[in-house]
Amino acid sequence: MTYELLSGLVLFAFASSITPGPNNIMLMASGVNFGLKRTLPHMLGVSLGHGAMTLILGLGLVQVFDVIPWLRTALTVVSVAYLLWLAWKVANAAPPADAREGTKPLTFLQAAGFQWVNPKAIYMSIYAQTNFTTEGAGWPGAVAIAVIFALVNLPSVATWVWGGTQVRRWLDGPGRLRAFNWTMAALLVLSLYPMILPSE
C-alpha cells in the first residue's frame, strides 16, 4: 500500500468512525446509562466486529451482493427492524442505579453482530475495500485495510463512550435521563433515512 493510499485510508477511517451514526449514538447512550467499564465489551465489539466485517467484505462478499441483489434488500429490511428495536431499548434504558435490574449494555457478540445490520458500517467497509486497495493486492491487502480501519476506529468510538460518561453527571435526575435517552432513540431512528429513502 502506497503512502498516499495509507494516509487516505486513515483519514477516511477517522472521519467515518468519529461522525454520528448508529454505533456512536448507542455507545454514547451506553456511556451515560452504564459507564465506561460496562460499555467496554460493546465498544470492542463495534471496532473488532467492524474490522472482521471489513475483511470478509474485502475477501469477496461484495461480489455476492452483485450476484444476488435481493440479498441487499433483505439485509435492509432486517436492519430497519433491528434498529427500531434498539431505539426502543435505548429510549427505555433504566437509570444507572437500576441498570443491574433492568436493561443491560450490548455484549461483545451483540455489538459485533450489529455491524452486519448497520448500513453506515457496511458502506464504510465496502468503500474502504474498493477505494484503498491496489491492483493485485489480494487477501493481504484486504487484511491490511481491515486492521488499519479497526485500529483507527477504536479510539474514535471510545470518544463517544467517554463523552457519554461526562454527560452522565449532568443527567442525575430521572427526567433529564429519560429526555436524553428518548433524544438518542430519535437520532437512532433518524439515522435510518439513508437506507429507507430510494437512491437516485
Backbone bond lengths (Angstrom), bond angles and torsions (degrees), N, CA, C in turn:
res aa  C-N    CA-C-N  psi(-1)  N-CA   C-N-CA  omega(-1)  CA-C   N-CA-C  phi
1 M - - - 1.462 - - 1.530 108.88 -
2 T 1.330 116.12 128.72 1.460 120.48 -179.44 1.532 110.74 -72.15
3 Y 1.337 115.14 164.21 1.468 119.86 178.79 1.527 110.64 -61.40
4 E 1.329 116.59 -38.58 1.466 120.25 -179.54 1.519 111.11 -63.63
5 L 1.332 116.82 -43.97 1.463 120.11 179.02 1.530 110.72 -66.61
6 L 1.328 116.87 -41.25 1.460 120.58 -179.64 1.522 111.44 -62.70
7 S 1.331 116.46 -47.37 1.463 119.40 -179.66 1.524 111.02 -65.41
8 G 1.345 116.34 -37.27 1.465 119.84 177.42 1.507 111.86 -65.40
9 L 1.347 116.81 -40.50 1.464 121.20 179.02 1.526 110.84 -64.82
10 V 1.333 117.05 -44.72 1.464 120.76 179.89 1.520 110.56 -61.67
11 L 1.328 116.31 -43.35 1.463 120.26 179.72 1.526 110.94 -64.46
12 F 1.339 116.69 -43.54 1.459 120.40 178.79 1.527 111.05 -64.74
13 A 1.331 116.55 -44.00 1.463 120.51 -179.73 1.527 110.85 -61.00
14 F 1.336 116.46 -41.81 1.462 119.69 179.78 1.526 111.43 -67.27
15 A 1.334 115.99 -48.69 1.466 119.86 -176.98 1.525 111.81 -62.34
16 S 1.333 116.65 -41.57 1.463 119.97 -177.80 1.531 111.97 -77.16
17 S 1.337 117.27 -26.69 1.467 120.73 -178.84 1.523 112.67 -82.92
18 I 1.327 117.60 -31.14 1.462 120.54 -174.24 1.527 112.27 -87.55
19 T 1.331 117.21 -19.55 1.464 120.33 -177.36 1.534 110.88 -78.79
20 P 1.347 117.14 157.14 1.467 120.04 -177.99 1.527 112.94 -59.49
21 G 1.293 115.62 143.63 1.458 123.39 177.62 1.514 107.74 -172.32
22 P 1.320 118.39 176.86 1.468 120.91 -178.40 1.527 113.74 -52.96
23 N 1.351 117.80 -44.95 1.460 119.78 -179.62 1.520 111.69 -60.28
24 N 1.328 116.51 -50.60 1.457 120.21 -174.71 1.530 112.45 -68.41
25 I 1.320 116.73 -35.80 1.465 119.67 177.52 1.535 109.81 -63.29
26 M 1.338 116.23 -44.84 1.465 119.49 -179.91 1.526 111.88 -68.86
27 L 1.343 117.02 -35.71 1.456 119.67 179.00 1.525 111.41 -67.02
28 M 1.320 116.98 -40.00 1.459 119.47 177.99 1.530 110.57 -64.90
29 A 1.326 115.52 -43.97 1.463 119.61 178.40 1.533 110.59 -62.37
30 S 1.328 117.22 -38.07 1.460 120.42 178.51 1.520 110.85 -68.00
31 G 1.340 116.85 -38.23 1.455 120.54 176.40 1.521 111.42 -60.39
32 V 1.326 116.69 -39.59 1.460 121.47 178.29 1.525 110.87 -67.44
33 N 1.316 116.21 -47.43 1.464 120.73 -171.51 1.525 114.60 -83.33
34 F 1.338 117.37 -28.42 1.462 119.63 -173.84 1.524 114.64 -124.91
35 G 1.341 118.25 -11.90 1.451 120.60 -178.67 1.519 112.59 85.14
36 L 1.342 115.44 172.73 1.462 121.25 -175.05 1.525 112.65 -67.86
37 K 1.325 117.02 -47.63 1.468 120.33 -174.49 1.525 112.13 -60.20
38 R 1.337 117.51 -45.87 1.464 120.27 -177.73 1.524 111.92 -74.22
39 T 1.340 117.36 -17.53 1.462 120.95 -179.94 1.524 111.95 -90.88
40 L 1.340 118.29 -9.85 1.479 120.85 -177.93 1.528 113.16 -54.41
41 P 1.359 120.47 -46.86 1.473 118.66 178.39 1.529 112.54 -59.19
42 H 1.326 117.23 -39.57 1.464 122.16 177.33 1.524 109.55 -60.71
43 M 1.330 116.39 -47.78 1.459 121.53 -178.07 1.531 111.85 -62.87
44 L 1.328 116.65 -45.55 1.464 120.47 179.00 1.526 110.98 -66.36
45 G 1.330 116.40 -36.09 1.462 120.09 177.64 1.512 111.78 -62.81
46 V 1.334 116.90 -36.90 1.471 120.90 177.80 1.525 110.15 -64.24
47 S 1.327 117.11 -52.74 1.468 120.39 -174.71 1.525 112.97 -68.75
48 L 1.329 116.93 -49.04 1.463 119.48 -178.51 1.523 111.46 -73.19
49 G 1.333 116.71 -35.96 1.465 119.82 176.59 1.511 111.99 -65.37
50 H 1.331 116.43 -40.12 1.461 119.41 177.73 1.521 111.08 -68.78
51 G 1.335 116.36 -37.42 1.463 119.14 176.60 1.520 111.53 -62.08
52 A 1.346 116.38 -41.95 1.470 120.28 178.89 1.526 110.76 -64.95
53 M 1.337 116.52 -41.13 1.459 119.47 178.85 1.527 110.66 -65.00
54 T 1.321 117.08 -40.04 1.465 121.18 178.38 1.524 110.19 -60.28
55 L 1.327 116.41 -40.32 1.460 120.55 178.72 1.524 111.17 -65.87
56 I 1.327 116.87 -47.89 1.467 120.74 -178.12 1.525 110.91 -62.49
57 L 1.330 116.70 -41.95 1.464 119.58 177.38 1.520 110.71 -64.29
58 G 1.322 116.71 -38.34 1.462 120.15 178.62 1.517 113.00 -67.63
59 L 1.327 116.15 -26.26 1.466 119.81 -179.75 1.527 113.75 -85.48
60 G 1.337 116.75 -0.81 1.456 116.11 172.37 1.506 118.81 141.73
61 L 1.329 118.89 -5.91 1.457 118.54 -176.80 1.524 112.39 -68.18
62 V 1.335 116.53 -25.52 1.469 119.48 177.41 1.526 110.20 -58.52
63 Q 1.340 116.96 -39.53 1.463 121.03 178.52 1.526 111.71 -65.38
64 V 1.335 116.48 -31.45 1.467 120.15 177.85 1.527 110.07 -63.99
65 F 1.344 116.73 -41.93 1.458 120.25 177.83 1.532 111.11 -61.07
66 D 1.331 116.90 -35.30 1.468 120.63 179.11 1.523 111.32 -68.93
67 V 1.331 116.95 -37.11 1.458 121.55 -178.22 1.533 111.13 -78.52
68 I 1.328 116.95 -35.68 1.472 121.59 -178.79 1.527 108.64 -119.82
69 P 1.325 118.41 79.66 1.470 120.83 -174.84 1.519 114.21 -61.81
70 W 1.352 119.02 -30.00 1.461 120.17 -179.59 1.519 112.19 -66.66
71 L 1.340 117.14 -18.47 1.455 120.30 178.69 1.528 110.96 -65.27
72 R 1.317 116.46 -35.98 1.467 120.68 177.55 1.526 110.36 -66.03
73 T 1.362 116.21 -41.00 1.470 120.01 178.35 1.521 110.88 -64.25
74 A 1.330 116.62 -42.92 1.461 120.50 178.55 1.527 110.70 -61.50
75 L 1.328 116.45 -40.43 1.450 121.17 178.87 1.525 110.98 -63.87
76 T 1.326 116.65 -36.85 1.459 120.84 178.35 1.523 111.43 -64.37
77 V 1.336 116.37 -43.83 1.469 120.40 179.34 1.526 110.60 -61.96
78 V 1.324 116.79 -45.63 1.464 121.04 178.65 1.525 110.28 -62.68
79 S 1.328 116.33 -40.40 1.463 120.98 -179.70 1.513 111.87 -60.63
80 V 1.334 116.56 -47.08 1.468 120.88 -179.07 1.519 110.42 -61.27
81 A 1.326 116.82 -46.59 1.466 120.61 -178.91 1.525 111.30 -62.31
82 Y 1.323 116.40 -43.90 1.460 119.76 -177.75 1.526 111.75 -68.98
83 L 1.325 117.18 -40.33 1.462 120.16 179.29 1.525 111.75 -66.27
84 L 1.321 117.17 -36.29 1.466 120.14 176.38 1.530 110.31 -65.01
85 W 1.318 116.69 -39.92 1.469 120.25 177.21 1.523 110.60 -64.12
86 L 1.345 117.22 -42.71 1.455 120.68 178.66 1.528 111.11 -64.73
87 A 1.337 117.10 -38.28 1.464 120.67 177.95 1.530 109.59 -60.55
88 W 1.324 117.17 -40.86 1.471 121.01 178.08 1.533 110.66 -63.68
89 K 1.345 116.46 -40.37 1.462 120.38 178.88 1.528 111.01 -65.24
90 V 1.326 117.00 -40.17 1.463 120.88 178.78 1.524 109.82 -65.29
91 A 1.328 116.83 -44.99 1.468 121.11 -177.95 1.522 111.50 -61.05
92 N 1.319 117.15 -31.90 1.464 120.96 -175.34 1.524 112.78 -107.87
93 A 1.343 116.63 23.10 1.466 119.82 178.10 1.519 110.28 -62.69
94 A 1.315 115.66 142.03 1.467 120.67 -178.99 1.518 110.13 -74.25
95 P 1.331 119.18 152.39 1.467 121.83 172.75 1.519 110.19 -56.37
96 P 1.350 119.35 151.36 1.463 121.10 -176.99 1.522 114.32 -49.72
97 A 1.331 117.97 -38.88 1.462 120.36 -177.89 1.522 112.12 -66.78
98 D 1.343 116.58 -26.08 1.468 120.71 -177.97 1.515 113.07 -105.74
99 A 1.342 117.23 4.09 1.467 120.17 -173.37 1.524 112.17 -60.72
100 R 1.341 116.22 -33.90 1.472 117.54 -178.37 1.523 112.13 -66.86
101 E 1.344 116.42 -20.40 1.460 120.06 -179.21 1.522 112.02 -99.41
102 G 1.316 117.07 -14.80 1.460 120.75 -176.34 1.511 111.61 -116.51
103 T 1.314 115.06 -118.41 1.455 120.07 -176.86 1.525 111.16 -71.51
104 K 1.316 116.03 160.73 1.458 122.33 178.93 1.526 108.83 -129.34
105 P 1.335 117.50 152.75 1.463 119.33 176.35 1.528 110.11 -67.40
106 L 1.327 116.30 159.80 1.459 119.73 176.88 1.519 109.86 -62.68
107 T 1.307 116.21 144.20 1.460 121.03 175.10 1.528 109.35 -80.76
108 F 1.333 115.49 172.25 1.463 120.61 177.71 1.529 110.95 -57.68
109 L 1.332 116.78 -48.64 1.468 120.51 -177.24 1.524 111.97 -67.75
110 Q 1.335 117.65 -37.23 1.462 120.10 177.21 1.521 110.69 -63.27
111 A 1.330 116.73 -43.98 1.460 120.74 -179.76 1.529 111.23 -66.97
112 A 1.331 116.72 -39.77 1.465 120.53 178.19 1.520 110.45 -65.52
113 G 1.328 116.94 -43.45 1.460 120.75 178.92 1.518 112.61 -66.17
114 F 1.335 116.13 -31.32 1.464 120.66 -179.33 1.523 111.61 -61.49
115 Q 1.334 117.94 -27.08 1.466 119.57 -178.72 1.529 111.77 -59.19
116 W 1.342 117.10 -27.70 1.460 121.11 -177.98 1.525 113.10 -78.08
117 V 1.330 117.52 -9.52 1.464 119.98 175.26 1.531 110.57 -121.09
118 N 1.312 116.45 14.86 1.459 122.44 178.59 1.528 108.11 -102.56
119 P 1.333 118.07 106.44 1.466 119.98 -174.77 1.520 113.62 -60.08
120 K 1.328 117.38 -38.75 1.462 119.00 179.87 1.524 110.58 -61.99
121 A 1.335 116.42 -45.12 1.467 120.69 -179.21 1.531 110.96 -63.11
122 I 1.325 116.79 -41.42 1.471 120.69 -179.24 1.529 110.66 -63.38
123 Y 1.326 116.61 -47.11 1.465 119.58 -178.90 1.528 111.36 -67.25
124 M 1.339 117.49 -34.75 1.464 120.58 175.47 1.529 110.12 -59.27
125 S 1.333 116.14 -45.41 1.468 120.90 -178.38 1.525 111.56 -65.54
126 I 1.327 115.88 -45.87 1.465 119.61 -179.54 1.527 110.66 -62.34
127 Y 1.331 116.24 -44.91 1.470 120.02 -179.19 1.527 110.75 -61.95
128 A 1.332 116.35 -43.07 1.465 119.87 -178.92 1.523 111.37 -63.01
129 Q 1.337 116.74 -44.11 1.460 120.22 -176.26 1.535 112.83 -74.02
130 T 1.310 117.42 -23.38 1.464 119.17 -178.72 1.524 113.48 -97.28
131 N 1.326 117.85 -14.41 1.462 119.60 -175.68 1.526 114.70 -116.70
132 F 1.317 118.17 -11.03 1.465 119.71 -177.12 1.522 112.54 -123.14
133 T 1.309 116.29 23.26 1.457 120.67 176.72 1.525 108.98 -111.05
134 T 1.300 116.27 155.35 1.460 121.03 177.55 1.521 109.64 -104.57
135 E 1.303 115.49 155.32 1.465 120.15 -178.64 1.528 110.19 -61.76
136 G 1.313 115.21 130.37 1.460 120.30 179.47 1.519 114.24 81.03
137 A 1.343 117.65 8.77 1.468 120.02 -178.84 1.523 111.59 -67.27
138 G 1.351 116.72 -30.54 1.461 120.94 178.06 1.513 113.58 62.00
139 W 1.353 115.42 -155.13 1.462 119.40 -176.57 1.527 113.77 -65.99
140 P 1.362 119.89 -31.74 1.477 117.02 176.98 1.528 112.09 -61.88
141 G 1.332 116.63 -35.27 1.457 119.72 177.58 1.513 111.86 -66.56
142 A 1.340 116.54 -40.49 1.467 120.49 178.33 1.522 110.76 -64.51
143 V 1.336 116.76 -39.17 1.464 120.79 178.26 1.520 110.75 -65.01
144 A 1.343 116.71 -44.74 1.464 121.15 -178.68 1.526 111.10 -60.25
145 I 1.334 117.27 -44.13 1.463 121.12 179.90 1.526 110.47 -63.26
146 A 1.328 117.48 -43.61 1.465 121.37 -179.38 1.525 111.21 -63.72
147 V 1.327 117.66 -43.47 1.470 121.40 -178.89 1.520 110.90 -66.16
148 I 1.343 116.58 -45.97 1.466 119.96 179.89 1.522 110.48 -61.93
149 F 1.334 116.03 -42.45 1.466 120.03 -179.82 1.526 110.64 -61.33
150 A 1.333 117.80 -44.48 1.461 121.32 -179.34 1.519 111.33 -64.34
151 L 1.333 117.27 -39.74 1.463 120.95 -179.65 1.525 111.94 -65.77
152 V 1.324 117.47 -35.82 1.464 120.91 178.10 1.523 110.48 -78.29
153 N 1.336 116.00 -34.56 1.461 121.02 -176.54 1.521 112.99 -66.86
154 L 1.336 117.86 -39.19 1.462 120.92 -173.25 1.529 113.30 -59.40
155 P 1.338 119.89 -53.19 1.471 117.95 178.44 1.527 112.70 -66.23
156 S 1.315 117.20 -26.31 1.467 120.41 179.31 1.516 111.00 -67.26
157 V 1.338 116.84 -48.97 1.467 119.22 -179.55 1.523 111.40 -71.98
158 A 1.351 116.63 -27.70 1.469 120.09 177.59 1.524 110.38 -62.37
159 T 1.322 116.64 -30.45 1.463 120.96 178.27 1.518 111.21 -59.89
160 W 1.339 116.04 -38.26 1.465 119.93 -179.75 1.523 111.56 -70.65
161 V 1.324 117.34 -37.81 1.461 119.96 176.98 1.527 109.36 -64.49
162 W 1.334 116.25 -46.61 1.460 120.73 178.94 1.527 110.24 -59.28
163 G 1.322 116.88 -42.60 1.461 120.27 177.44 1.516 111.55 -58.73
164 G 1.333 116.06 -39.58 1.458 119.86 177.88 1.508 112.57 -64.10
165 T 1.347 116.65 -39.35 1.466 119.25 179.54 1.524 111.19 -67.75
166 Q 1.343 117.00 -30.86 1.462 119.98 178.56 1.528 111.62 -74.01
167 V 1.337 116.05 -35.82 1.464 120.64 179.25 1.529 110.35 -71.06
168 R 1.310 115.71 -26.89 1.475 121.86 -173.48 1.528 113.05 -53.57
169 R 1.334 117.79 -38.99 1.458 119.93 -175.83 1.523 112.79 -69.05
170 W 1.348 116.26 -21.77 1.466 120.12 177.61 1.532 111.66 -88.76
171 L 1.317 115.63 -3.06 1.464 120.00 -178.85 1.527 110.28 -113.41
172 D 1.337 115.66 39.85 1.458 119.15 -175.63 1.521 113.41 -71.56
173 G 1.323 117.57 -21.85 1.458 120.10 177.94 1.514 111.36 -86.41
174 P 1.345 118.67 142.30 1.470 120.86 -178.98 1.528 112.48 -60.72
175 G 1.336 117.56 -31.87 1.465 119.95 179.06 1.517 111.93 -66.54
176 R 1.336 116.68 -43.15 1.465 120.76 178.72 1.530 111.20 -66.03
177 L 1.330 115.60 -41.83 1.461 119.66 -179.70 1.528 110.90 -64.24
178 R 1.325 116.43 -42.23 1.469 119.33 178.47 1.529 110.72 -63.58
179 A 1.335 117.48 -40.31 1.464 121.07 178.15 1.523 110.34 -63.22
180 F 1.341 116.31 -41.48 1.469 120.27 178.11 1.523 110.88 -62.82
181 N 1.342 116.44 -46.97 1.463 120.15 -178.09 1.528 111.70 -62.56
182 W 1.323 117.03 -40.62 1.467 119.81 178.83 1.527 111.06 -68.95
183 T 1.335 116.56 -33.59 1.474 119.61 176.06 1.521 110.31 -65.70
184 M 1.337 117.26 -44.32 1.460 120.94 178.03 1.531 111.11 -62.94
185 A 1.328 116.12 -39.12 1.467 119.93 178.29 1.529 110.64 -63.96
186 A 1.339 116.36 -41.43 1.469 120.13 178.90 1.519 110.85 -64.05
187 L 1.347 117.28 -40.88 1.465 120.69 177.82 1.524 110.93 -64.62
188 L 1.321 116.27 -36.40 1.465 120.01 178.12 1.525 110.59 -64.23
189 V 1.335 116.48 -41.36 1.468 120.40 177.30 1.526 109.97 -65.80
190 L 1.334 117.48 -40.98 1.467 120.64 179.27 1.523 111.76 -63.29
191 S 1.333 116.87 -28.35 1.466 119.63 179.91 1.526 112.27 -67.84
192 L 1.336 116.65 -8.44 1.463 120.58 178.99 1.532 112.73 -77.33
193 Y 1.335 117.45 -18.24 1.462 118.89 -169.57 1.527 115.01 -58.27
194 P 1.357 120.03 -34.96 1.475 117.17 179.84 1.525 114.18 -60.72
195 M 1.349 117.64 -31.40 1.466 117.47 -177.68 1.512 112.62 -96.00
196 I 1.349 117.66 -13.10 1.458 120.06 178.09 1.528 110.30 -86.71
197 L 1.353 116.45 -41.46 1.467 119.95 179.65 1.516 109.93 -69.22
198 P 1.325 117.97 136.38 1.475 119.54 178.98 1.515 110.79 -66.51
199 S 1.325 115.78 139.39 1.458 119.79 177.61 1.510 110.59 -78.03
200 E 1.337 115.46 145.88 1.474 119.60 -177.29 1.526 109.60 -92.56
